[in-house]
Amino acid sequence: MAETTLDLRQLPRAEAYVELTAHIESVLDGVTDPIAEMATISALVHHAFGWLWTGFYRMVEPDRLLRVGPYQGTLGCLEITVGRGVCGTAARERRTVVVEDVEQFPGHIACDARSRSEIVVPVFDASGAVIAVFDVDAEVPAAFGDADRMGLERILARFTRQR
């Protein structure tokens, strides 16, 4: 299949994620390099919805430090301590965190002042270890809901498969 990006902004969100998941699986069929997977997922999710920032923070020191990349958008924070900000909270608590208004999240890290809402999904490997978090920022408040949580968790479940 030709590697193309989809613009899914006009579809209902749940329907868009079904289409996006199938597209990602098709594009990444046979790919087992996690960095290539992360780069491709970042690009496809970013362009499908036109988000402000879309990408991964990889766990480089277990339970201690996340480092940026791959991603799409403006410069991101280079490193985030586990437990700090939305990304660090999602990594520490091992759960998806949806923030309707980043200004109301205690300890929010403002990498881009235009960010108004955020969703962060922990990424697990086959052993259940957190290997990264997937962070998406939007320029409008309350941009993310249950369809985003479920859709992104489904997409990112590919990392839990045995390699």
Secondary structure, DSSP 8 states (H G I E B T S, - for coil): --------TTS-HHHHHHHHHHHHHHHTTT---HHHHHHHHHHHHHHHHT-SEEEEEEEEETTTEEEEEEEESS---SEEETTSHHHHHHHHHTS-EEES-GGGSTT---SSTT--EEEEEEEE-TTS-EEEEEEEEESSTT---HHHHHHHHHHHGGGGS--
